Amino acid sequence: MSKDIEDKFLVILQQHPTGISQKDFKDELGGDNQAILTVINKLVKEGRIIYIQNPDGSTSYREVTTLEDQSKFKGLSADEMLIYQIIEDSKDKGAWTKDMRGQTNLQQVQITKIIKTLETRKLIKAVKTIDAGKKKVYMSYSMEPSRDLTGGSLYSGGQTLDQELINAMKWSCSSFISNKGAADISEVMNYLKKQGEKDLTEEDILTLLNSLIYDGLVEEMRDTRAKHVLSRKPTGIIYKPTKTKIPENHFTKMPCGNCPVFHLCSEVGEITPAKYRNR
């Protein structure tokens, strides 16, 4: 009898590849609730199905189709599956352990142990973020993290700006623009990609070009060329070597010139030079 229920269960799941709610499943399957529960527990332990907790508290089921994934899910407990689902639902933004505590009744020590199990099985991975120090978020193992988390190609593995790489690319950009006389952002991007920087996005290139503008090495101008050489479309903005020498401002080299609380400084009070004179 349980084998018949199991076969029917899998047929129904195949008809709903994105998952089916527990209520709809029972309506389609019929039969004894206890027998259904026995089959569900068996298939979960074998890694052949996973269950999903929906935002309204209801439960859905989804079939695990590949043998590789079945081996990864095989033997996971209900709590482990719940944490995995929360992490999977976070997509490329990732989930904090604080999120997991808020959505479950599990303690931090339990969540830490579950995360270690899921990482060992290569179901999830940890990703460091650029705006949260040493804190990490967790996401599905195959998911590419959002640029909002990692900062993109201009950041090193520790999620800090890779200044050596940036300086090298800025020099390449400046040399290319200087030799060409003028270039738009797509031309600069194509040049850098030919130099091996294939992961750069248009946003990265714009960051480099703006930095060169602030350094007084290039300036942006309205593109008066009829059409772009490659795309055959007007591009709007081009970058040219600057003809204007920006005068050096020695005030910016002084500590006070770079101090973010300069306007609050006084001879007495919490912010005062005398307080930090010997530091």
C-alpha positions in Angstrom: 0.0 0.0 0.0 2.8 2.4 0.9 4.5 1.6 -2.4 1.4 2.6 -4.3 1.2 5.9 -2.3 4.9 6.5 -3.0 4.5 6.0 -6.7 1.4 8.3 -6.8 3.3 10.9 -4.7 6.2 11.0 -7.1 3.9 11.2 -10.2 2.1 14.2 -8.7 5.4 15.9 -7.9 6.6 15.4 -11.5 3.4 17.2 -12.6 4.4 20.2 -10.3 8.1 20.7 -10.8 8.1 24.0 -8.9 6.4 22.4 -5.9 2.9 21.6 -4.7 1.3 22.6 -1.4 0.5 20.0 1.3 -3.2 20.8 1.0 -3.3 20.4 -2.8 -1.2 17.3 -2.5 -3.6 15.6 -0.1 -6.6 16.6 -2.2 -5.0 15.0 -5.3 -3.6 11.9 -3.5 -6.3 11.0 -1.1 -5.7 8.0 1.2 -4.8 7.7 4.8 -3.0 10.7 6.3 -0.7 8.5 8.4 0.4 6.5 5.4 1.1 9.6 3.5 3.2 11.0 6.3 5.2 7.8 6.4 5.9 8.0 2.7 6.9 11.7 3.0 9.3 11.0 5.9 10.9 8.1 3.9 11.4 10.2 0.7 12.8 13.1 2.7 15.4 10.9 4.4 16.3 9.4 1.0 16.9 12.9 -0.3 14.3 12.4 -3.1 12.0 15.3 -2.0 12.4 18.5 -0.1 9.7 20.3 1.7 9.3 24.1 1.7 7.8 26.2 4.4 5.8 29.0 2.8 5.5 32.5 4.2 2.0 31.8 5.4 3.2 28.8 7.5 1.9 26.2 5.1 4.1 23.4 3.6 4.9 22.5 0.0 6.9 19.6 -1.5 9.3 19.5 -4.4 11.0 16.5 -6.1 14.8 16.3 -6.2 15.5 15.0 -9.7 19.2 14.3 -9.9 21.1 11.6 -8.1 23.8 14.1 -7.2 21.3 16.4 -5.4 19.6 13.4 -3.8 22.9 12.3 -2.2 23.4 15.9 -0.9 19.9 16.0 0.7 19.8 12.5 1.9 19.5 12.2 5.7 19.0 15.9 6.4 16.7 16.6 9.4 13.6 18.8 9.3 15.6 21.7 10.9 18.4 21.3 8.4 16.0 21.4 5.5 14.3 24.5 7.0 17.6 26.4 7.3 18.5 25.3 3.7 15.2 26.6 2.5 15.6 30.0 4.2 19.1 30.3 2.6 17.9 29.2 -0.8 15.0 31.8 -0.7 17.5 34.6 0.0 18.9 34.1 -3.6 21.9 36.3 -4.4 21.4 38.6 -1.4 22.2 35.8 1.1 20.8 35.2 4.6 22.2 36.3 7.9 22.2 33.9 10.9 20.0 36.6 12.5 17.5 36.1 9.7 17.5 32.4 10.4 16.9 32.9 14.1 14.1 35.3 13.4 12.3 32.8 11.1 12.8 29.7 13.2 12.7 28.7 16.9 16.3 27.5 16.7 19.2 28.7 18.9 22.4 30.1 17.5 24.4 27.0 18.5 21.9 24.8 16.5 22.0 27.1 13.5 25.8 27.1 13.5 25.9 23.3 13.6 23.4 23.1 10.7 25.3 25.6 8.6 28.5 23.5 9.0 26.6 20.4 7.8 25.1 22.2 4.8 28.5 23.7 3.9 30.2 20.3 4.1 27.6 18.9 1.7 28.2 21.9 -0.6 24.6 22.9 -0.4 25.4 26.4 0.8 28.4 28.7 0.9 29.5 31.7 3.0 30.1 35.1 1.4 31.8 38.1 3.0 30.1 41.4 2.5 31.8 44.8 1.8 29.6 46.7 4.2 29.6 44.5 7.3 33.2 43.9 8.4 33.8 40.3 9.0 30.2 39.3 9.0 29.0 36.7 6.4 25.9 35.8 4.7 25.0 32.4 3.3 23.5 31.4 0.0 23.0 28.4 -2.2 26.3 26.9 -3.3 25.8 27.5 -7.0 24.4 31.1 -6.6 26.6 34.1 -7.7 26.4 36.8 -5.0 25.0 40.2 -5.8 27.5 43.0 -6.6 25.8 44.8 -3.7 27.4 42.3 -1.4 30.9 41.8 -3.0 31.5 45.2 -4.6 32.4 43.6 -7.9 35.7 43.1 -9.6 37.4 46.1 -8.0 37.3 44.4 -4.6 39.7 41.8 -3.4 38.7 38.5 -1.8 38.5 40.2 1.6 35.9 42.6 0.2 38.3 45.6 0.5 39.2 47.8 -2.5 42.2 46.2 -4.4 44.2 49.4 -4.7 47.1 47.9 -6.6 44.7 46.5 -9.2 42.8 49.8 -9.4 46.0 51.8 -9.9 47.1 49.4 -12.7 43.8 49.7 -14.5 43.6 53.5 -14.1 47.1 53.7 -15.7 45.9 51.5 -18.6 42.7 53.6 -19.0 44.7 56.8 -19.0 47.3 55.5 -21.5 44.6 54.2 -23.8 42.7 57.5 -23.8 45.8 59.5 -24.2 47.0 57.4 -27.2 43.6 57.4 -28.9 42.9 61.0 -28.2 39.3 60.3 -27.1 37.2 57.3 -26.2 33.8 56.4 -24.8 33.1 54.0 -22.0 32.5 51.0 -24.3 35.8 51.5 -26.1 37.6 51.7 -22.7 35.8 48.5 -21.6 36.7 46.6 -24.8 40.3 47.6 -24.4 40.6 46.5 -20.8 38.9 43.2 -21.6 41.5 42.6 -24.3 44.1 43.1 -21.6 42.5 40.2 -19.6 40.1 42.1 -17.3 37.1 40.2 -18.5 35.0 40.5 -15.3 34.7 44.2 -15.4 31.2 45.8 -15.8 30.3 49.2 -17.1 29.8 50.3 -13.6 33.4 49.4 -12.8 34.7 51.2 -15.8 32.7 54.3 -14.9 34.3 54.2 -11.4 37.8 54.1 -12.9 37.0 57.0 -15.3 35.6 59.1 -12.6 38.7 58.5 -10.5 40.8 59.7 -13.4 38.7 62.8 -13.7 39.2 63.5 -9.9 42.9 63.0 -10.4 42.8 65.6 -13.2 44.1 63.2 -15.9 41.0 63.0 -18.1 37.9 65.0 -18.6 34.5 64.1 -20.0 32.9 65.9 -22.9 29.9 65.6 -25.1 30.4 63.2 -28.0 30.3 65.2 -31.2 31.2 62.1 -33.3 28.3 61.0 -35.5 28.3 57.4 -34.4 30.3 54.9 -32.4 32.8 53.0 -34.5 31.6 49.5 -33.4 28.0 49.9 -32.4 27.2 52.6 -35.0 25.2 54.5 -32.4 25.8 57.9 -30.8 27.3 57.3 -27.3 26.7 60.7 -25.6 29.9 61.1 -23.5 33.6 60.7 -24.5 36.7 61.0 -22.3 39.8 63.0 -23.4 43.1 63.8 -21.8 42.6 66.9 -19.7 44.1 70.2 -21.0 43.5 71.9 -17.7 46.0 71.5 -14.9 44.2 71.4 -11.6 46.2 73.5 -9.1 47.5 71.6 -6.1 45.6 72.3 -2.9 48.0 71.8 0.0 45.2 72.2 2.5 43.9 68.7 1.6 47.2 67.2 2.7 46.8 68.6 6.2 45.1 66.4 8.8 42.5 69.1 9.4 41.7 69.3 5.7 40.7 65.7 5.6 39.0 65.6 9.1 35.3 64.6 8.8 34.4 66.5 12.0 36.4 69.6 11.3 33.4 71.8 11.7 32.8 70.5 15.3 36.4 71.1 16.4 37.3 73.7 19.1 39.9 74.4 21.8 37.7 72.8 24.4 35.1 70.0 24.3 34.9 66.4 23.0 36.6 67.2 19.7 39.8 69.2 20.2 43.4 69.0 18.9 44.7 69.1 22.4 43.0 65.9 23.3 44.8 63.9 20.5 48.0 65.8 20.3 50.2 63.0 21.7 48.5 60.1 19.9 
